[in-house]
């Protein structure tokens, strides 16, 4: 079992910097012009996993961005993934 | 430190990378067939690529004292074109006898389409018919969970496939459990932005143990770090991992899996 103080000694400053980066990213999105975007909707949904107080937050964040369906799509119209599921009508 | 790079697209890298890897303790490299970053226009393009993987690249690696192994396939990114896929599948057996070929890979899915599934099933049949190991690419980002499930189901539906002879690569926190629970090997790809960071990979090792799992850099022509594995090993050390456990994950485990192919020779033995 890892020592909590040691984990914080190793990773607190790095995590703190990433958290501030996320906050600044959200401020940047808010300042920008434009409408809703499925990627940002997924992002905000994923943030809820951080405050759940339950284990496997990383897994839950990944699932928040994931395609929840189980059947193959008709055809691939692009090679790239964008990081968030756009919904069945846009996949 | 000694390690195996079990998944590196070395044709995309410079000789400086080979030199740095050798100096960091790399003992062997394994290179799955990959998408070139653009679609090849004909089967002849794949023929030349397979010649590069089986003839030219082993010579380049040998200049730095590194044994070079490879895997053959048409990548799922090029699997929408069924006619081309069939043509490529038809020439793979010609290269299977090459002394550095360990199996079929990296096969799998990209966008989880019907044609990708058809080509995946043909690759699985090709591997099973020729008693080849399988190295699987799982999809990116939002497509990974679904694609990993589809791939595992396709492998399990072929009774000739033994899970311990298949590695499912690019696992993350939401897919590693399903892979290991089904008896397959799992690969963690260490990328700066997508896939898995070193810290998350070490977390996964702490949660799931160090059996049937390896780490790789998957260094290619995109944003990737050829020294990602030794860097992760250094992070394991910083976190207090036992040197023997580090050696198991980055050296012994790749040897254990790849030694299931008679073409693989352990660099120093276990």
Interface residues (C-beta under 8 A of the other chain):
Chain A: X2 X6 X10 X11 X56 X58 X59 X62 X63 X65 X66 X67 X68 X69 X70 X72 X73 X74 X75 X76 X77 X78 X79 X80 X81 X82 X83 X84 X85
Chain B: X35 X77 X80 X110 X111 X112 X113 X114 X115 X116 X117 X139 X140 X141 X142 X143 X144 X145 X146 X149 X150 X172 X173 X174 X199 X200 X203 X206 X238 X239 X240
